[in-house]
């Protein structure tokens, strides 16, 4: 299994985004670009946490490589959390959750790092809102009542 798939599984496990990250359904045009996001998030996290990110991913891979392959669920999360590697890299685990929900995370000094996919953060559908300051509509769309034809 490649690192992107492992990162997606680890992310789903940590963030609880099982359906969204492991089995995105529906019109691909309307869904976030999950594979692209995963590759970019992993790149940024690896760059920010050059030792701890690979260590956490390796800890996950060690558990996920069991035969038969374990399900990505709360039982696997409990196993991961019980490892010393997880305890040593918990800051990275928390930032993986942050990046998927908010498309941003903090480095070890607390400095905010942009994830690059703000409009696709998983927080927006949860709170039933669109990303603040982001729209696919033309300027002034808010002046028209919903359903009214464009001039």
C-alpha positions as CSV (number, residue, x, y, z in Angstrom):
1,X,0.0,0.0,0.0
2,X,1.4,3.5,-0.9
3,X,1.9,6.3,1.6
4,X,-1.0,8.3,0.3
5,X,-3.4,5.5,1.0
6,X,-1.8,4.9,4.4
7,X,-2.1,8.7,5.2
8,X,-5.8,8.7,4.1
9,X,-6.5,5.7,6.4
10,X,-4.6,7.3,9.3
11,X,-6.4,10.6,8.7
12,X,-9.8,8.9,8.6
13,X,-8.9,7.1,11.8
14,X,-7.8,10.2,13.7
15,X,-10.5,12.6,12.4
16,X,-13.4,10.2,12.3
17,X,-13.9,11.0,8.6
18,X,-14.3,7.4,7.5
19,X,-16.9,7.9,4.7
20,X,-15.5,11.2,3.5
21,X,-11.9,10.0,3.2
22,X,-12.1,6.3,2.5
23,X,-15.3,6.1,0.4
24,X,-16.1,9.4,-1.2
25,X,-19.4,9.0,-3.1
26,X,-21.4,11.1,-5.5
27,X,-20.4,13.5,-8.3
28,X,-16.6,13.9,-8.3
29,X,-17.1,17.5,-9.4
30,X,-18.9,18.3,-6.2
31,X,-16.6,16.4,-3.9
32,X,-13.3,17.6,-2.6
33,X,-10.2,16.4,-4.5
34,X,-9.3,13.9,-1.7
35,X,-6.2,12.4,-3.3
36,X,-4.7,15.8,-4.2
37,X,-5.5,17.1,-0.7
38,X,-4.0,14.0,0.9
39,X,-0.8,14.4,-1.0
40,X,-0.5,18.1,-0.3
41,X,-1.4,17.8,3.4
42,X,1.1,15.0,3.8
43,X,3.8,17.0,2.1
44,X,3.2,20.0,4.3
45,X,3.0,18.0,7.5
46,X,6.2,16.1,6.6
47,X,8.0,19.4,5.9
48,X,6.8,20.8,9.3
49,X,7.4,17.6,11.3
50,X,10.2,15.9,9.4
51,X,10.9,13.3,12.1
52,X,7.5,12.9,13.9
53,X,5.3,12.7,10.8
54,X,7.0,9.7,9.3
55,X,7.2,8.1,12.8
56,X,3.4,8.4,13.2
57,X,2.8,7.1,9.7
58,X,5.1,4.2,10.3
59,X,3.3,3.4,13.6
60,X,0.1,3.3,11.7
61,X,1.5,1.1,8.9
62,X,2.8,-1.4,11.4
63,X,-0.7,-1.9,12.8
64,X,-2.4,-1.7,9.4
65,X,-0.1,-4.3,7.8
66,X,-1.4,-7.1,10.0
67,X,-2.9,-10.1,8.3
68,X,-5.8,-10.1,8.0
69,X,-5.8,-6.3,7.5
70,X,-7.7,-4.7,10.4
71,X,-10.7,-2.5,9.8
72,X,-10.1,1.3,10.0
73,X,-12.3,1.9,13.1
74,X,-12.2,2.8,16.8
75,X,-10.6,-0.4,17.8
76,X,-7.7,0.3,15.5
77,X,-7.5,3.8,16.9
78,X,-7.3,2.5,20.4
79,X,-4.5,0.2,19.4
80,X,-2.6,3.1,17.8
81,X,-3.1,5.4,20.7
82,X,-1.7,2.8,23.1
83,X,1.7,2.7,21.2
84,X,4.7,4.7,22.4
85,X,5.1,6.0,18.9
86,X,1.7,7.6,19.0
87,X,2.5,9.2,22.4
88,X,5.7,10.6,21.0
89,X,4.0,12.0,18.0
90,X,0.6,13.1,19.4
91,X,1.1,16.7,18.3
92,X,1.2,15.5,14.7
93,X,-1.9,13.4,15.2
94,X,-3.7,16.5,16.4
95,X,-2.5,18.5,13.5
96,X,-3.7,15.9,11.0
97,X,-7.2,16.3,12.5
98,X,-6.9,20.1,12.2
99,X,-5.7,20.1,8.6
100,X,-8.7,18.0,7.4
101,X,-11.3,20.0,9.2
102,X,-9.8,23.5,8.8
103,X,-7.1,23.2,6.1
104,X,-4.6,24.6,8.5
105,X,-2.5,23.3,11.4
106,X,0.1,24.5,13.9
107,X,3.8,23.7,14.0
108,X,5.5,22.9,17.3
109,X,6.0,26.6,18.0
110,X,2.3,27.3,17.6
111,X,2.7,29.1,14.2
112,X,-0.2,28.6,11.9
113,X,0.5,26.7,8.6
114,X,-2.0,27.0,5.7
115,X,-3.1,23.7,4.2
116,X,-4.0,25.1,0.8
117,X,-7.6,23.8,0.6
118,X,-9.6,26.2,2.9
119,X,-12.8,25.9,0.9
120,X,-12.7,22.1,1.1
121,X,-12.3,21.9,4.9
122,X,-14.7,19.3,6.4
123,X,-15.9,21.8,9.0
124,X,-18.1,23.5,6.5
125,X,-20.6,20.8,5.8
126,X,-20.7,19.9,9.5
127,X,-21.7,23.4,10.5
128,X,-23.9,23.7,7.4
129,X,-22.2,26.8,6.1
130,X,-20.0,27.8,3.2
131,X,-16.4,28.9,3.7
132,X,-16.3,32.4,5.0
133,X,-15.1,34.7,2.2
134,X,-15.3,32.1,-0.5
135,X,-17.9,31.7,-3.2
136,X,-18.2,30.3,-6.7
137,X,-20.7,32.9,-7.6
138,X,-20.0,36.2,-9.3
139,X,-19.6,39.4,-7.3
140,X,-22.9,40.7,-6.1
141,X,-24.7,37.4,-6.0
142,X,-26.1,38.2,-2.6
143,X,-28.2,41.1,-4.0
144,X,-30.5,38.6,-5.8
145,X,-33.1,36.6,-4.1
146,X,-32.6,32.8,-4.3
147,X,-34.1,31.3,-7.4
148,X,-34.3,34.6,-9.3
149,X,-32.8,34.5,-12.8
150,X,-29.6,36.3,-13.4
151,X,-29.8,39.4,-15.5
